[in-house]
Amino acid sequence: MNTINNYYSRIVILLTPKLLLTSASLAILGTGIRFVSINAISLLKHSQPMIQSLNLVISILFITSLLCFSLVILLNTIELILRSIHDKATNLFRAYKETYLLQRFTLQPNNPAERNIAVYRITRTFNKAMRKSIVDVRNDYLLVYITLPQQQKAQKYLIDIIEQVEEQQSFNNPDYYFSKPFRENNQLIFKGTRR
């Protein structure tokens, strides 16, 4: 049960910001289409079928946006209930904050105009893996999951900065002492135990 709960927590922490962003983007897109297109099309003759088609597209966008937002609410409600029973609910919000800080710390700037194509691809692969990294905060322990990049050179770069990541986690969470990272499948895992 504990392993299933950890996987579920990791999924919720990873998907919530993405689903919220998707929901907001779809709602903004639908609103933009409604205001810009319908006003422009209404000036044309025989525009009724086009307006009906646009209204259908807008309705689909809003329904999809509402479904994404409802999924976020449902997932977080379940996670909050589970955390309230087995842990503290505030640790979920702390996990969101720590995940954001970890991702912001590890992401590398990537400007395709400045670099050659090989370095650009390595950095892109590295950043893609770092966006999947999360921090799961519990009462008595803290787990940091860092996804390993697919490319060997990107993995070498991660190994070069792993000490800095460990130091940053120790600085962000002074109540925990961290073990050395161990590898499980395609992830490096730091386990922090409360002092």
C-alpha positions as CSV (number, residue, x, y, z in Angstrom):
1,M,0.0,0.0,0.0
2,N,2.8,2.4,0.9
3,T,4.4,1.9,-2.6
4,I,1.1,2.5,-4.4
5,N,0.6,5.6,-2.2
6,N,4.1,6.9,-3.1
7,Y,3.4,6.4,-6.9
8,Y,0.1,8.1,-6.6
9,S,1.6,11.1,-4.7
10,R,4.3,11.4,-7.3
11,I,1.8,11.4,-10.1
12,V,-0.3,14.1,-8.4
13,I,2.7,16.3,-7.6
14,L,3.9,16.0,-11.2
15,L,0.6,16.4,-13.0
16,T,-1.1,19.1,-11.1
17,P,0.8,22.1,-12.4
18,K,0.6,20.8,-16.0
19,L,-3.1,20.2,-15.8
20,L,-3.8,23.6,-14.3
21,L,-1.8,25.2,-17.1
22,T,-3.6,23.2,-19.7
23,S,-7.0,24.1,-18.2
24,A,-6.1,27.8,-18.1
25,S,-4.7,27.7,-21.7
26,L,-7.8,26.1,-23.1
27,A,-10.1,28.6,-21.3
28,I,-8.1,31.5,-22.6
29,L,-8.0,30.1,-26.1
30,G,-11.7,29.6,-26.2
31,T,-12.3,33.1,-24.9
32,G,-10.0,34.6,-27.5
33,I,-11.6,32.7,-30.3
34,R,-15.1,33.8,-29.1
35,F,-14.2,37.5,-29.0
36,V,-12.0,37.8,-32.0
37,S,-13.6,35.4,-34.5
38,I,-17.3,35.9,-33.9
39,N,-17.1,39.6,-34.2
40,A,-15.1,39.4,-37.4
41,I,-17.3,36.7,-39.0
42,S,-20.5,38.4,-38.1
43,L,-19.6,41.1,-40.6
44,L,-19.7,38.6,-43.5
45,K,-22.9,37.5,-45.3
46,H,-23.9,33.9,-44.8
47,S,-21.8,33.6,-41.6
48,Q,-24.3,31.7,-39.5
49,P,-22.8,28.2,-40.3
50,M,-19.3,29.5,-39.4
51,I,-20.5,31.0,-36.2
52,Q,-22.2,27.7,-35.3
53,S,-19.0,25.8,-36.0
54,L,-17.0,28.2,-33.9
55,N,-19.5,27.9,-31.1
56,L,-19.0,24.2,-31.2
57,V,-15.2,24.5,-31.1
58,I,-15.4,26.9,-28.2
59,S,-17.8,24.7,-26.3
60,I,-15.4,21.7,-26.8
61,L,-12.5,23.8,-25.5
62,F,-14.4,25.0,-22.4
63,I,-15.6,21.4,-21.7
64,T,-12.0,20.1,-22.0
65,S,-10.8,22.9,-19.8
66,L,-13.4,22.2,-17.2
67,L,-12.6,18.4,-17.3
68,C,-8.8,19.2,-16.8
69,F,-9.7,21.5,-13.9
70,S,-12.1,18.9,-12.4
71,L,-9.4,16.2,-12.7
72,V,-6.9,18.5,-10.8
73,I,-9.5,19.1,-8.0
74,L,-10.3,15.3,-7.8
75,L,-6.7,14.2,-7.7
76,N,-5.8,16.8,-5.1
77,T,-8.8,16.1,-3.0
78,I,-8.0,12.4,-2.9
79,E,-4.3,13.2,-2.1
80,L,-5.3,15.6,0.7
81,I,-7.6,13.0,2.3
82,L,-4.9,10.4,2.1
83,R,-2.3,12.8,3.5
84,S,-4.7,13.8,6.3
85,I,-5.2,10.2,7.3
86,H,-1.5,9.1,7.1
87,D,0.4,12.3,7.2
88,K,-0.1,16.1,7.3
89,A,-2.1,17.8,4.5
90,T,0.3,20.8,4.6
91,N,3.1,18.5,3.4
92,L,1.4,18.3,0.0
93,F,1.7,22.0,-0.5
94,R,5.3,21.9,0.8
95,A,6.0,19.1,-1.8
96,Y,4.7,21.4,-4.6
97,K,7.0,24.2,-3.4
98,E,10.0,22.0,-3.0
99,T,9.4,20.4,-6.4
100,Y,9.2,23.9,-8.0
101,L,12.5,24.9,-6.3
102,L,14.2,21.7,-7.4
103,Q,13.2,22.1,-11.0
104,R,14.1,25.8,-11.0
105,F,17.5,24.9,-9.6
106,T,18.3,22.1,-12.0
107,L,17.0,23.5,-15.3
108,Q,19.6,24.9,-17.6
109,P,19.2,27.9,-20.0
110,N,18.9,26.7,-23.5
111,N,19.2,29.2,-26.3
112,P,19.4,27.5,-29.8
113,A,20.8,30.7,-31.4
114,E,23.9,30.8,-29.2
115,R,25.0,27.2,-29.2
116,N,25.7,24.5,-31.6
117,I,23.1,21.9,-32.3
118,A,24.7,19.1,-30.3
119,V,24.9,21.1,-27.1
120,Y,21.3,22.4,-27.7
121,R,20.0,18.8,-27.9
122,I,21.9,17.7,-24.8
123,T,20.6,20.6,-22.8
124,R,17.0,20.0,-24.1
125,T,17.2,16.3,-23.1
126,F,18.6,17.2,-19.7
127,N,15.9,19.8,-19.1
128,K,13.2,17.4,-20.2
129,A,14.3,14.9,-17.6
130,M,14.6,17.6,-14.9
131,R,11.0,18.7,-15.4
132,K,10.0,15.2,-14.3
133,S,11.9,15.4,-11.0
134,I,9.9,15.8,-7.9
135,V,10.2,16.1,-4.1
136,D,7.7,14.1,-1.9
137,V,7.6,15.5,1.6
138,R,6.3,13.3,4.5
139,N,6.2,13.7,8.3
140,D,9.3,11.6,9.0
141,Y,11.1,11.5,5.6
142,L,11.5,13.4,2.4
143,L,12.2,11.7,-1.0
144,V,13.8,13.5,-4.0
145,Y,13.2,11.7,-7.3
146,I,15.5,12.9,-10.1
147,T,14.8,11.4,-13.5
148,L,17.9,10.4,-15.4
149,P,18.2,11.9,-18.9
150,Q,18.2,9.5,-21.9
151,Q,21.5,10.6,-23.4
152,Q,24.8,9.7,-21.9
153,K,26.2,13.2,-22.1
154,A,23.2,14.6,-20.4
155,Q,23.6,12.0,-17.6
156,K,27.2,12.9,-17.3
157,Y,26.2,16.5,-16.8
158,L,23.7,15.4,-14.1
159,I,26.4,13.5,-12.3
160,D,28.6,16.6,-12.4
161,I,26.0,18.7,-10.6
162,I,24.5,16.0,-8.3
163,E,26.6,17.3,-5.3
164,Q,25.2,20.8,-5.8
165,V,21.7,19.4,-5.9
166,E,22.3,17.5,-2.7
167,E,23.7,20.6,-1.1
168,Q,20.7,22.7,-2.3
169,Q,18.3,20.1,-0.8
170,S,20.1,20.2,2.5
171,F,19.9,23.9,2.5
172,N,16.2,24.0,1.6
173,N,15.4,21.3,4.2
174,P,17.6,21.8,7.2
175,D,15.4,19.5,9.3
176,Y,16.4,16.5,7.3
177,Y,19.7,14.8,6.7
178,F,20.1,13.1,3.3
179,S,21.7,9.8,2.3
180,K,23.7,9.4,-0.8
181,P,21.6,9.1,-3.9
182,F,20.8,5.6,-5.1
183,R,19.6,4.5,-8.5
184,E,16.2,2.8,-9.0
185,N,15.3,2.1,-12.7
186,N,15.8,5.5,-14.4
187,Q,15.8,7.7,-11.3
188,L,18.2,8.9,-8.7
189,I,16.6,9.0,-5.3
190,F,17.7,11.0,-2.3
191,K,16.1,10.0,1.0
192,G,16.0,12.6,3.7
193,T,15.3,11.5,7.3
194,R,14.0,14.0,9.8
195,R,16.6,14.8,12.5
